[in-house]
Amino acid sequence: MAEEKGAIAIIPGESFRWRARVQFIESFQTRAAALNYAFQHGYNLIVERNEGSSAIFDVMKDPHGACTAGLNLELLKTEDALVEPPPVRWTALMLSTVWDFARRLATFVAGLSAREIVPLSRRAAAVAGTYLRKIAPASRRAADASASLYRREIVPTLRRAAAVASMYLREIASISRRTAAFASMYLREIAPFLRIAAAKCWSDSKMVSRRHRWAVAAPNHSDQSRLR
């Protein structure tokens, strides 16, 4: 029977005869494994033979179908040859893959922990111990000393400074008020009195004669300076 296109032929070993260009590919223990392999890689011939009490399935490549020419054999099409593995096998494969990944991840994490995390944790613990033994007590003592100094020195000093500032502000305010009062009194009383006194002095007869003598004597003094 002529081989159909895309079919996989399965023949017994006693019916197989070597032909030109026929290639042996791989042997499998089960028919399903041989069919899956042949389907995945495009091979078209499987030879079933016996070795002792077990069967062996050899996957062959027969480009021109010479080994099956003239044989009345049932051909298996590729769509019929695709055998899905049972769910249990897929579950086992998935579990095996997950287990292998988990094992490798655990090995990587263990190696990383031994190389990096453990020394880093030890250094962090040493730093924490040093802080608890030395830095924390020193910090507490410094805080206590600062608080005591603040209570003993800074607070009284601030209070005295506030009292002095308050007194200074009171005195400045009082002086400013007195200065403003004096300026107001000067403008109201003293300044007019001084203007009146100055006007009287300027218009007095004695002062007029004195200004006249000063005015006459001034040119003579200038001429004598020139002669010298």
Contacts in CASP RR format, 6 or more apart in sequence:
PFRMAT RR
TARGET T0000
AUTHOR 0000-0000-0000
METHOD contacts of the structure
MODEL  1
MAEEKGAIAIIPGESFRWRARVQFIESFQTRAAALNYAFQHGYNLIVERN
EGSSAIFDVMKDPHGACTAGLNLELLKTEDALVEPPPVRWTALMLSTVWD
FARRLATFVAGLSAREIVPLSRRAAAVAGTYLRKIAPASRRAADASASLY
RREIVPTLRRAAAVASMYLREIASISRRTAAFASMYLREIAPFLRIAAAK
CWSDSKMVSRRHRWAVAAPNHSDQSRLR
1 68 0 8 1.000
1 70 0 8 1.000
1 71 0 8 1.000
1 72 0 8 1.000
1 73 0 8 1.000
1 75 0 8 1.000
2 69 0 8 1.000
3 9 0 8 1.000
3 44 0 8 1.000
3 65 0 8 1.000
3 68 0 8 1.000
3 69 0 8 1.000
3 75 0 8 1.000
4 75 0 8 1.000
4 77 0 8 1.000
6 44 0 8 1.000
6 77 0 8 1.000
6 78 0 8 1.000
7 44 0 8 1.000
7 75 0 8 1.000
7 76 0 8 1.000
7 77 0 8 1.000
7 78 0 8 1.000
8 35 0 8 1.000
8 38 0 8 1.000
8 39 0 8 1.000
8 43 0 8 1.000
8 44 0 8 1.000
8 45 0 8 1.000
8 46 0 8 1.000
8 75 0 8 1.000
8 76 0 8 1.000
8 77 0 8 1.000
8 78 0 8 1.000
8 81 0 8 1.000
9 44 0 8 1.000
9 45 0 8 1.000
9 46 0 8 1.000
9 62 0 8 1.000
9 65 0 8 1.000
9 67 0 8 1.000
9 68 0 8 1.000
9 73 0 8 1.000
9 75 0 8 1.000
9 76 0 8 1.000
10 31 0 8 1.000
10 46 0 8 1.000
10 47 0 8 1.000
10 48 0 8 1.000
10 57 0 8 1.000
10 73 0 8 1.000
10 74 0 8 1.000
10 76 0 8 1.000
11 45 0 8 1.000
11 46 0 8 1.000
11 47 0 8 1.000
11 48 0 8 1.000
11 67 0 8 1.000
11 68 0 8 1.000
11 71 0 8 1.000
11 73 0 8 1.000
12 47 0 8 1.000
12 48 0 8 1.000
12 49 0 8 1.000
13 47 0 8 1.000
13 48 0 8 1.000
13 49 0 8 1.000
15 71 0 8 1.000
15 73 0 8 1.000
16 47 0 8 1.000
16 49 0 8 1.000
16 67 0 8 1.000
17 67 0 8 1.000
18 67 0 8 1.000
19 62 0 8 1.000
19 65 0 8 1.000
19 66 0 8 1.000
19 67 0 8 1.000
20 66 0 8 1.000
21 62 0 8 1.000
21 63 0 8 1.000
21 64 0 8 1.000
21 66 0 8 1.000
22 45 0 8 1.000
22 60 0 8 1.000
22 61 0 8 1.000
22 62 0 8 1.000
22 66 0 8 1.000
22 67 0 8 1.000
23 60 0 8 1.000
23 61 0 8 1.000
24 58 0 8 1.000
24 59 0 8 1.000
24 60 0 8 1.000
25 37 0 8 1.000
25 41 0 8 1.000
25 43 0 8 1.000
25 58 0 8 1.000
25 59 0 8 1.000
25 60 0 8 1.000
25 61 0 8 1.000
26 37 0 8 1.000
26 58 0 8 1.000
26 59 0 8 1.000
27 56 0 8 1.000
27 57 0 8 1.000
27 58 0 8 1.000
27 59 0 8 1.000
28 34 0 8 1.000
28 37 0 8 1.000
28 56 0 8 1.000
28 57 0 8 1.000
28 59 0 8 1.000
29 54 0 8 1.000
29 56 0 8 1.000
29 57 0 8 1.000
30 57 0 8 1.000
31 46 0 8 1.000
31 48 0 8 1.000
31 55 0 8 1.000
31 57 0 8 1.000
32 83 0 8 1.000
33 57 0 8 1.000
34 46 0 8 1.000
34 57 0 8 1.000
34 58 0 8 1.000
34 59 0 8 1.000
35 46 0 8 1.000
35 76 0 8 1.000
35 81 0 8 1.000
35 82 0 8 1.000
35 83 0 8 1.000
36 81 0 8 1.000
36 82 0 8 1.000
36 83 0 8 1.000
37 43 0 8 1.000
37 59 0 8 1.000
38 44 0 8 1.000
38 45 0 8 1.000
38 46 0 8 1.000
38 59 0 8 1.000
38 81 0 8 1.000
39 78 0 8 1.000
39 81 0 8 1.000
39 82 0 8 1.000
43 59 0 8 1.000
43 60 0 8 1.000
43 61 0 8 1.000
44 60 0 8 1.000
44 61 0 8 1.000
44 62 0 8 1.000
44 65 0 8 1.000
45 59 0 8 1.000
45 60 0 8 1.000
45 61 0 8 1.000
45 62 0 8 1.000
45 65 0 8 1.000
45 67 0 8 1.000
45 68 0 8 1.000
46 57 0 8 1.000
46 58 0 8 1.000
46 59 0 8 1.000
46 60 0 8 1.000
47 57 0 8 1.000
47 58 0 8 1.000
47 60 0 8 1.000
48 55 0 8 1.000
48 56 0 8 1.000
48 57 0 8 1.000
49 55 0 8 1.000
49 56 0 8 1.000
49 58 0 8 1.000
50 56 0 8 1.000
60 67 0 8 1.000
62 68 0 8 1.000
68 75 0 8 1.000
201 207 0 8 1.000
END
